Structures are given as structure tokens and as C-alpha cells.
Amino acid sequence: MSLLAVKAVSRDRDVTMDLAVAPGEVLAVLGPNGAGKSTLLDMISGLLRPDEGIITIGDRVLSDAATGEFVPAHRRRVAMLAQQALLFPHLSVEANVGFGPRSSGAGRAESREIARTWLREVDAEDLASRRPAQLSGGQAQRVAIARALACDPEVLLLDEPMSALDVSATPHVRRLLRKILREKQRTALLVTHDLLDALALADTAVVIEDGRVAEQGPVRRVLAAPRSRFGARIAGVNVIGGAVRRAEVLETGWGSEIYGIAEVAVSGPAVAVFNPTAVAVHAEPPHGSPRNVMAVTIASIDVHGHTVRVTGAENPDGSTGLAADITPAALADLDLVPGQRAYFVVKAQEVRLHAAG
């Protein structure tokens, strides 16, 4: 069963979309610049009328080119959260959040109560009387989240909502979005270039290339075993799935433990993420007691300029094998060949643990 279904064409932009999002599901929309991601959001939000096809939310038709039916943006119950907060500069924070309910016919007192409720949800109630110019980037985006949700949308569109934030604000906003999307069972589309956003927030992912859906499926599968050009490019990291049962330790499905640093507190389903450049390769079990030692069978060795990519065989759960980037000199010293047993070592501080859908 899908809540949102899109089968639509924009001829001018050479975009043809065919996808569905289940109730309560978060879909990560990935793809290079100009691939058609913004066109997809514009068609769903009502900013662009498709030339062909139909868009529905549940049993409501938002757009049907065959009949000419087209619901205007303000009646769609679709909310957009963009890169910039785009708050009304002349209104207080509380009035910004209450603007949607007020525009939909709620009274002043009811709108104020709705605004206060959502400001509490995003931990921004103390900002109610401020004007947008008095807010930091992270505070403004939290208020923008509250404003979007105060409209009680059936579908939430997130257009790279953390790309304009500074490094210190991003983890807090990511944690806040995860809490709201999970606890409130919100149906959402998340357009992002950030691998961590997709892993932390989304259940499924779709890769758009040249105006078409090139790949779709569970987010971990798309990122761990990509089948599209962009999927392979964005997934140039090691991703290991499992669960966090105790602080900063991920237990894999095959009984191994991966030590890392959690960006935020995590428990339950999670992924360990680390760069191939952070992996040291040993032909024999390493001396000492490094925290993360992974025995692998070498599947392939590929030379790319001044770097050699050493890739292990598939993990026991069938996911893509781990990769390590080393120098040609290191490869010569190790004398590695495909089929040989080797040991990948990565420091705990190079591994990030993130909650996963």
C-alpha cells in the first residue's frame, strides 16, 4: 500500500518519474545536480503541473493530466522544508509557526496553541518571541521544521534541509528530524547529497539519473551495493549493518563487534561507516590489540593512479565486501593477491555509528 504515488512526466525538463512511498516511510532521493530531484518535489508540491500522468496521496488525486485535475499547492497537505529556513522576517517565531494553521482557518488562540506545541517538539519554545534575525542557523531551521509540521501535512518534502547549517548545528537537527519522522510516523521524501542523512533518516532510497529512476530499494542495500553510477559515487565508503546494544559498539549479524564513535546516542538498528582510506591492511594478524580487526578474503585489487583499492569478498550477510585504499608501495610489501587471506584494521575514532531505519 502506498500513501504517495507519482507517475508523472515533465516534457520541458525531460523528467519521467514512477515511484511510490508507503505510509510512514521516509524515502531518500539521491542523484547528481540537474538529475530531476527538484522537478520531482515541484510536481508533488504543486509548483509544477505535469504534462502527463497522475499524482495521488491515498485516495486523493493531486494531479491528473488526463482529466485536467490539479489541486493548488495550498490545498495539497504537502509541506516543504528547504535548505534555507525562509522564515517571515517581520513575524515572531511563534507567529511564523502559527501562520499555517491560521491560514487554514484556525482561530488565533488555537493557532497559538498549535505553534507552542510544535515549538516544544523542536526544543525551541524559549525562542517564541524572537524575530528570525535573532536566530542562529540551527535555531532557524528548527523553527522551520515546527512551521512545516504545524500545517499537519500528509507528506513532508525535505530538500537538503541541513546543507546550509554549520558543522555544530547539523547533528542536532539530524537527531531532531529522526525523532520526529520516527516517533510521529511521518511520510517524507528527503533530497540529500549526504550519505549520513540517508542512512540516519531514510528507510528506502531512490537514485535519479538523467530524469529517470535508475535504482531504488532499501537504503542500506542501495548504498552498500549500488547498481547506478551515482549510487556507486556517493557510496564510496564502507558500510556495515548491525545493532548497537552497548555504548559505541556495533554488533554485526555474523557476531563480530565494530567499535566506533556515535554522532548521537544510538541503540537498536545501526550502521558503522568508515572511509577506505582509514583502513590499514595486514597480511598477518596484527600485533597489539587494535579495536577493529576484520579478517577478509581478497576479492579484487584495482590500481587507480597513486591509490590501490583492495576489496574483500562479500560480508557474511551478503553485503558488499569491505574496501581499503593503500599505496602501490604498501601493496608490493604485502604481496597480496586475490583469494589470499588478509586483515583490515581501522581505528575506532575513524568509525562513525549511526542509527539506521
VENDAFEN-V953431 format. One record per pair of residues at least 24 apart in sequence whose C-alpha atoms are under 10 Angstrom apart, sorted by the first residue. I is the first residue (numbers start at 1). J is the second residue. If there is no record, write none. Layout:
# VENDAFEN-V953431
I & J
I & J
This chain:
# VENDAFEN-V953431
1 & 58
2 & 56
2 & 57
2 & 58
3 & 56
3 & 57
3 & 58
3 & 59
3 & 60
3 & 154
3 & 155
3 & 187
4 & 44
4 & 55
4 & 56
4 & 57
4 & 58
4 & 59
4 & 60
4 & 154
4 & 155
4 & 187
4 & 188
4 & 189
5 & 44
5 & 54
5 & 55
5 & 56
5 & 57
5 & 58
5 & 61
6 & 40
6 & 43
6 & 44
6 & 53
6 & 54
6 & 55
6 & 56
6 & 57
6 & 62
6 & 63
7 & 50
7 & 52
7 & 53
7 & 54
7 & 55
7 & 56
7 & 63
7 & 64
8 & 40
8 & 43
8 & 44
8 & 49
8 & 50
8 & 51
8 & 52
8 & 53
8 & 54
8 & 55
8 & 63
8 & 64
8 & 65
9 & 39
9 & 40
9 & 43
9 & 49
9 & 50
9 & 51
9 & 52
9 & 53
9 & 54
9 & 65
9 & 211
9 & 212
10 & 36
10 & 39
10 & 40
10 & 43
10 & 48
10 & 49
10 & 50
10 & 51
10 & 52
10 & 53
10 & 211
11 & 50
11 & 51
11 & 52
12 & 50
12 & 51
13 & 39
13 & 210
13 & 211
14 & 39
14 & 210
14 & 211
14 & 212
15 & 39
15 & 40
15 & 50
15 & 208
15 & 209
15 & 210
15 & 211
15 & 212
15 & 213
16 & 40
16 & 50
16 & 52
16 & 53
16 & 210
16 & 211
16 & 212
16 & 213
17 & 43
17 & 53
17 & 208
17 & 211
17 & 212
17 & 213
18 & 53
18 & 54
18 & 55
18 & 212
18 & 213
19 & 55
19 & 206
19 & 213
19 & 216
20 & 55
20 & 56
20 & 57
21 & 57
21 & 155
21 & 187
21 & 188
21 & 189
21 & 204
22 & 58
22 & 187
22 & 188
23 & 57
23 & 58
23 & 154
23 & 155
23 & 185
23 & 186
23 & 187
23 & 188
24 & 154
24 & 155
24 & 181
24 & 182
24 & 183
24 & 184
24 & 185
24 & 186
24 & 187
24 & 188
24 & 203
25 & 155
25 & 181
25 & 182
25 & 185
25 & 186
25 & 187
25 & 188
25 & 189
25 & 201
25 & 202
25 & 203
25 & 204
25 & 357
26 & 155
26 & 156
26 & 157
26 & 178
26 & 181
26 & 182
26 & 185
26 & 186
26 & 187
26 & 188
26 & 189
26 & 190
26 & 198
26 & 201
26 & 202
26 & 203
26 & 204
26 & 205
26 & 219
26 & 357
27 & 157
27 & 187
27 & 188
27 & 189
27 & 190
27 & 191
27 & 198
27 & 201
27 & 202
27 & 203
27 & 204
27 & 205
27 & 206
27 & 216
27 & 217
27 & 218
27 & 219
28 & 158
28 & 188
28 & 189
28 & 190
28 & 191
28 & 192
28 & 193
28 & 195
28 & 197
28 & 198
28 & 199
28 & 201
28 & 202
28 & 203
28 & 204
28 & 205
28 & 206
28 & 207
28 & 216
28 & 218
28 & 219
29 & 158
29 & 159
29 & 160
29 & 189
29 & 190
29 & 191
29 & 192
29 & 193
29 & 198
29 & 202
29 & 204
29 & 205
29 & 206
29 & 207
29 & 208
29 & 213
29 & 216
30 & 190
30 & 191
30 & 192
30 & 193
30 & 194
30 & 195
30 & 198
30 & 205
30 & 206
30 & 207
30 & 208
30 & 209
30 & 213
30 & 215
30 & 216
30 & 230
30 & 231
30 & 234
31 & 191
31 & 192
31 & 193
31 & 206
31 & 207
31 & 208
31 & 209
31 & 210
31 & 211
31 & 213
31 & 214
31 & 228
31 & 229
31 & 230
31 & 231
31 & 233
31 & 234
32 & 192
32 & 193
32 & 207
32 & 208
32 & 209
32 & 210
32 & 229
32 & 230
32 & 231
32 & 233
32 & 234
33 & 193
33 & 208
33 & 209
33 & 210
34 & 208
34 & 209
34 & 210
34 & 211
35 & 207
35 & 208
35 & 209
35 & 210
35 & 211
35 & 212
35 & 213
36 & 208
36 & 209
36 & 210
36 & 211
36 & 212
36 & 213
37 & 159
37 & 190
37 & 191
37 & 192
37 & 207
37 & 208
37 & 209
37 & 211
37 & 212
38 & 159
38 & 191
39 & 211
40 & 189
40 & 191
40 & 208
40 & 211
41 & 80
41 & 157
41 & 158
41 & 159
41 & 189
41 & 190
41 & 191
42 & 73
42 & 80
42 & 157
43 & 73
44 & 73
44 & 76
44 & 78
44 & 79
44 & 155
44 & 157
45 & 71
45 & 72
45 & 73
45 & 74
45 & 75
45 & 76
45 & 77
45 & 78
45 & 79
45 & 80
45 & 155
45 & 156
45 & 157
46 & 70
46 & 71
46 & 72
46 & 73
46 & 74
46 & 75
46 & 76
46 & 78
47 & 72
47 & 73
48 & 72
48 & 73
57 & 154
57 & 155
58 & 154
74 & 100
74 & 103
74 & 104
75 & 104
76 & 153
76 & 154
76 & 155
77 & 151
77 & 152
77 & 153
77 & 154
77 & 155
77 & 156
78 & 148
78 & 149
78 & 151
78 & 152
78 & 153
78 & 154
78 & 155
78 & 156
78 & 157
78 & 188
79 & 145
79 & 147
79 & 148
79 & 149
79 & 150
79 & 151
79 & 152
79 & 153
79 & 154
79 & 155
79 & 156
79 & 157
79 & 158
79 & 188
80 & 144
80 & 145
80 & 147
80 & 148
80 & 149
80 & 153
80 & 155
80 & 156
80 & 157
80 & 158
80 & 159
80 & 161
80 & 188
80 & 189
81 & 141
81 & 144
81 & 145
81 & 146
81 & 147
81 & 148
81 & 149
81 & 156
81 & 157
81 & 158
81 & 159
81 & 160
81 & 161
81 & 162
81 & 190
82 & 141
82 & 144
82 & 145
82 & 157
82 & 158
82 & 159
82 & 160
82 & 161
82 & 162
82 & 163
82 & 164
82 & 191
83 & 141
83 & 158
83 & 159
83 & 160
83 & 161
83 & 162
83 & 163
83 & 164
83 & 165
84 & 137
84 & 140
84 & 141
84 & 144
84 & 159
84 & 160
84 & 161
84 & 162
84 & 163
84 & 164
84 & 165
85 & 132
85 & 137
85 & 138
85 & 139
85 & 140
85 & 141
85 & 142
85 & 143
85 & 144
85 & 145
85 & 147
85 & 161
85 & 164
86 & 132
86 & 140
86 & 141
86 & 144
87 & 131
87 & 132
87 & 133
87 & 140
87 & 141
87 & 143
87 & 144
87 & 147
88 & 131
88 & 132
88 & 133
89 & 131
89 & 132
89 & 133
89 & 134
90 & 131
90 & 132
90 & 133
91 & 129
91 & 130
91 & 131
91 & 132
92 & 127
92 & 128
92 & 129
92 & 130
92 & 131
92 & 132
92 & 133
92 & 134
93 & 119
93 & 124
93 & 125
93 & 126
93 & 127
93 & 128
93 & 129
93 & 130
93 & 131
93 & 132
93 & 134
93 & 135
93 & 140
93 & 143
93 & 144
93 & 146
93 & 147
94 & 118
94 & 119
94 & 124
94 & 125
94 & 126
94 & 127
94 & 128
94 & 129
94 & 130
94 & 131
94 & 143
94 & 146
94 & 147
95 & 128
95 & 129
95 & 130
95 & 131
95 & 147
96 & 128
96 & 131
96 & 132
96 & 143
96 & 144
96 & 146
96 & 147
96 & 148
96 & 150
97 & 128
97 & 143
97 & 144
97 & 145
97 & 146
97 & 147
97 & 148
97 & 149
97 & 150
97 & 151
98 & 146
98 & 147
98 & 148
98 & 150
98 & 151
99 & 147
99 & 148
99 & 150
99 & 151
100 & 147
100 & 148
100 & 149
100 & 150
100 & 151
100 & 152
101 & 147
101 & 150
101 & 151
101 & 152
102 & 151
103 & 151
104 & 151
111 & 150
114 & 146
114 & 147
114 & 149
114 & 150
114 & 151
114 & 152
115 & 143
115 & 146
115 & 147
115 & 149
115 & 150
115 & 151
116 & 146
116 & 150
117 & 146
117 & 150
118 & 142
118 & 143
118 & 145
118 & 146
118 & 147
118 & 148
118 & 149
118 & 150
119 & 143
119 & 144
119 & 145
119 & 146
119 & 147
119 & 150
120 & 146
121 & 145
121 & 146
121 & 176
121 & 179
121 & 180
122 & 146
122 & 173
122 & 176
122 & 177
122 & 179
122 & 180
123 & 176
136 & 165
136 & 166
136 & 169
137 & 162
137 & 164
137 & 165
137 & 166
137 & 169
137 & 170
138 & 162
138 & 164
138 & 165
138 & 166
138 & 167
138 & 168
138 & 169
138 & 170
138 & 171
138 & 172
138 & 173
139 & 165
139 & 169
139 & 173
140 & 165
141 & 165
141 & 169
141 & 170
141 & 173
142 & 172
142 & 173
142 & 176
142 & 177
145 & 173
145 & 176
145 & 177
145 & 180
149 & 180
149 & 186
153 & 186
153 & 187
153 & 188
154 & 186
154 & 187
154 & 188
155 & 186
155 & 187
155 & 188
155 & 189
156 & 181
156 & 186
156 & 187
156 & 188
156 & 189
156 & 190
157 & 187
157 & 188
157 & 189
157 & 190
157 & 191
158 & 188
158 & 189
158 & 190
158 & 191
158 & 192
159 & 189
159 & 190
159 & 191
159 & 192
160 & 190
160 & 191
160 & 192
160 & 193
160 & 194
160 & 197
161 & 190
161 & 191
161 & 192
161 & 197
162 & 192
162 & 194
162 & 197
163 & 192
163 & 193
163 & 194
170 & 197
171 & 197
171 & 263
171 & 264
172 & 263
172 & 264
174 & 200
174 & 201
174 & 264
175 & 200
175 & 201
175 & 263
175 & 264
175 & 265
175 & 355
177 & 201
178 & 202
178 & 355
178 & 356
178 & 357
182 & 357
193 & 234
194 & 234
194 & 235
195 & 219
195 & 223
195 & 234
195 & 235
195 & 236
195 & 237
195 & 273
196 & 271
196 & 273
196 & 352
196 & 353
196 & 354
196 & 355
196 & 356
197 & 354
197 & 356
198 & 223
198 & 356
198 & 357
199 & 223
199 & 239
199 & 270
199 & 271
199 & 273
199 & 354
199 & 355
199 & 356
199 & 357
200 & 270
200 & 271
200 & 353
200 & 354
200 & 355
200 & 356
200 & 357
201 & 354
201 & 355
201 & 356
201 & 357
202 & 356
202 & 357
203 & 356
203 & 357
204 & 357
205 & 231
206 & 231
207 & 231
218 & 357
219 & 356
219 & 357
220 & 271
220 & 319
220 & 356
220 & 357
221 & 318
221 & 319
221 & 320
223 & 319
223 & 320
224 & 319
224 & 320
224 & 321
224 & 322
225 & 318
225 & 319
225 & 320
225 & 321
226 & 320
236 & 274
236 & 275
236 & 276
236 & 323
237 & 273
237 & 274
237 & 275
237 & 276
237 & 277
237 & 322
237 & 323
237 & 324
238 & 271
238 & 272
238 & 273
238 & 274
238 & 275
238 & 276
238 & 279
238 & 320
238 & 321
238 & 322
238 & 323
238 & 324
238 & 351
239 & 271
239 & 272
239 & 273
239 & 274
239 & 275
239 & 319
239 & 320
239 & 321
239 & 322
239 & 323
239 & 351
239 & 352
239 & 353
240 & 270
240 & 271
240 & 272
240 & 273
240 & 274
240 & 315
240 & 317
240 & 319
240 & 320
240 & 321
240 & 322
240 & 353
241 & 269
241 & 270
241 & 271
241 & 272
241 & 273
241 & 317
241 & 319
241 & 353
241 & 354
241 & 355
241 & 356
242 & 268
242 & 269
242 & 270
242 & 271
242 & 272
242 & 317
242 & 355
242 & 356
243 & 267
243 & 268
243 & 269
243 & 270
243 & 271
243 & 272
243 & 353
243 & 354
243 & 355
243 & 356
244 & 268
244 & 269
244 & 270
244 & 271
244 & 272
244 & 353
244 & 354
244 & 355
245 & 269
245 & 270
248 & 272
248 & 348
248 & 351
248 & 352
248 & 353
248 & 354
249 & 348
249 & 353
250 & 353
250 & 354
252 & 316
252 & 317
253 & 315
253 & 316
253 & 317
254 & 315
254 & 316
254 & 317
255 & 316
256 & 292
256 & 293
256 & 294
257 & 291
257 & 292
257 & 293
257 & 294
258 & 291
258 & 292
258 & 293
258 & 294
258 & 346
258 & 347
258 & 348
258 & 351
258 & 352
258 & 353
259 & 291
259 & 292
259 & 346
259 & 347
259 & 348
259 & 349
259 & 350
259 & 351
259 & 352
259 & 353
260 & 291
260 & 292
260 & 346
260 & 347
260 & 348
260 & 349
260 & 350
260 & 351
260 & 352
260 & 353
260 & 354
261 & 348
261 & 349
261 & 350
261 & 351
261 & 352
261 & 353
261 & 354
262 & 349
262 & 351
262 & 352
262 & 353
262 & 354
262 & 355
263 & 352
263 & 353
263 & 354
263 & 355
264 & 352
264 & 353
264 & 354
264 & 355
265 & 353
265 & 354
265 & 355
266 & 353
266 & 354
266 & 355
266 & 356
267 & 353
267 & 354
267 & 355
267 & 356
268 & 355
268 & 356
268 & 357
269 & 354
269 & 355
269 & 356
269 & 357
270 & 353
270 & 354
270 & 355
270 & 356
270 & 357
271 & 351
271 & 352
271 & 353
271 & 354
271 & 355
271 & 356
271 & 357
272 & 351
272 & 352
272 & 353
272 & 354
272 & 355
272 & 356
273 & 350
273 & 351
273 & 352
273 & 353
273 & 354
274 & 322
274 & 323
274 & 346
274 & 347
274 & 348
274 & 349
274 & 350
274 & 351
274 & 352
274 & 353
275 & 322
275 & 323
275 & 324
275 & 325
275 & 346
275 & 350
275 & 351
275 & 352
276 & 309
276 & 310
276 & 311
276 & 322
276 & 323
276 & 324
276 & 325
276 & 326
276 & 344
276 & 346
277 & 307
277 & 309
277 & 323
277 & 324
277 & 325
277 & 326
277 & 327
277 & 346
277 & 350
278 & 323
278 & 324
278 & 325
278 & 326
278 & 344
278 & 345
278 & 346
278 & 347
278 & 349
278 & 350
278 & 351
279 & 310
279 & 322
279 & 323
279 & 324
279 & 325
279 & 326
279 & 343
279 & 344
279 & 345
279 & 346
279 & 347
279 & 350
280 & 324
280 & 325
280 & 326
280 & 330
280 & 343
280 & 344
280 & 345
280 & 346
280 & 347
281 & 310
281 & 323
281 & 324
281 & 325
281 & 326
281 & 330
281 & 331
281 & 334
281 & 336
281 & 342
281 & 343
281 & 344
281 & 345
281 & 346
282 & 330
282 & 331
282 & 333
282 & 334
282 & 336
282 & 341
282 & 342
282 & 343
282 & 344
282 & 345
283 & 333
283 & 334
283 & 335
283 & 336
283 & 340
283 & 341
283 & 342
283 & 343
283 & 344
284 & 334
284 & 341
284 & 342
284 & 343
285 & 341
285 & 342
285 & 343
285 & 344
285 & 345
286 & 343
286 & 344
286 & 345
290 & 345
290 & 346
290 & 347
290 & 348
291 & 345
291 & 346
291 & 347
291 & 348
292 & 343
292 & 344
292 & 345
292 & 346
292 & 347
292 & 348
292 & 351
293 & 343
293 & 344
293 & 345
293 & 346
293 & 347
294 & 322
294 & 342
294 & 343
294 & 344
294 & 345
294 & 346
295 & 341
295 & 342
295 & 343
295 & 344
295 & 345
296 & 321
296 & 322
296 & 323
296 & 339
296 & 340
296 & 341
296 & 342
296 & 343
296 & 344
297 & 321
297 & 322
297 & 337
297 & 338
297 & 339
297 & 340
297 & 341
297 & 342
297 & 343
298 & 322
298 & 323
298 & 336
298 & 337
298 & 338
298 & 339
298 & 340
298 & 341
298 & 342
298 & 343
299 & 323
299 & 337
299 & 338
299 & 339
299 & 340
299 & 341
300 & 336
300 & 337
300 & 338
300 & 339
301 & 325
301 & 331
301 & 336
301 & 337
301 & 338
303 & 327
303 & 328
304 & 328
307 & 331
310 & 336
310 & 337
310 & 338
310 & 344
311 & 338
312 & 338
312 & 339
312 & 340
312 & 341
312 & 342
312 & 343
312 & 344
313 & 338
313 & 339
